[in-house]
Amino acid sequence: MTPATGDLPGGIPRSIWKWQGTISRRLFDSVPFYLRESEAAGGCQHCTFVLRYKVINGQLYTDKKRRHRALDGQEEEAALLEELLLAALHMYKVPDVDFLLHLGDGAPPGLPLVQVNIDRGAPQAGFTLPKFMWRDALGPAQFSVLAECLQARHPLLPQQRLPRAVWRGSNTDSRHALMDEKNALSIMRTRLHVYGLWYPDIIDAHYTAFAQQAFQTNCVEELLPPGPPLPLESFNRYSLVLDIDGNGWSDRYRLLAHANTPVLKQASNLTAFFEHLAAPGAVVQHYAADLSDLPVRVRAVLQQQPAELLRMAERQQGLAHYLLNQVALMHATAYTLAKVAQLSQWKPVMEDSYSLSPPPSPPPPPPPSPPPPPPPSPPPPRPPSPPPSPPPSPSPPPSPPAVAAAPVPPPAVAPVIVTPAPPVYSKHPKMVLVAPVHPWHSKHSKWGR
């Protein structure tokens, strides 16, 4: 690592790491063979799948074989990383590049892999890329709210914190794929668990589960009894948080850095994309890689003044706000791809085995065609023509003129007497219903007024 000037917040000294030399096409094409041979020899623990990608004209392309092979449970991680790559290409202009994306936690040296952690002790250690921190990334306003919430719920005052260092976790280790009776005591996290048993006054640490194990007996579980887990936010009830490597780098530190509790971290060359940007000791303090000085370092940090503990917490929060926000992660991804393109000795060209990622959506179905017009209705039948009228009959000849007769007197008519209809009485003694009248006369009746 080389000191460098930079713009990290709070005047934090910056450091950089460089890939030594360039990337040849021969080395690029031989990466899968190196990984298989190393894994067969037991030298590449926690190495998994390597996916081939291209960036051409700002578009992401992936090998078609990647779509047809099982990723052994890492399909979600591949989709998450592809989402980050697409977001970075949307935000930034990236040159054309061929690159290899490693999904595993291992950090094989000497290979031009884009992966989540590297071993910066090697001159050619690969190139780092955010992974799960992209899923958990926050925006500027969210950072401020989180900091205010943690400060309100867990003030960094000695009288309100437990005067111990805390850790919880499982038995992962970068040097061993599985834990068994032979290597149980050589696991680094086992040493941390044992320190919790030996120094309970300053260290609250124990296993919560055995995740990667091949036990033949119950001896390990009886010797190293696991305890209950602890929510990550509850770590802020303590004065100090311990961090240690697992299968590779410590992926937990990206979350611990947001908190207002100082972190004491294992010295390690395994690093994600952002830890190695700050000079060692500038943000977090360290204990030895083999944990030999852990009790001494814990006691020394706990005895520091509250103002110094607060300064440590503020520096790590400032680094997280600056390097772990959503835009910063996209920038880091674009920078990694641009650096791989700069070091590569060939110009990428499209190959038949690659396809656009994500695959283009199928064209929408054509809109349904309108229904055919109904057949024209037949014209209505013509009414039958009336039968022809008979010819007019000849008029009769005129009759002779009639002779006037004498007038006859009208017959006598008897007088007609009209009797009015009797009223109709209802059952009610005081209500009289009027006899029915003709509708034409209703305007003259009492109901027509």
Disulfide bonds with the S-S distance in Angstrom:
Cys44-Cys47 1.72
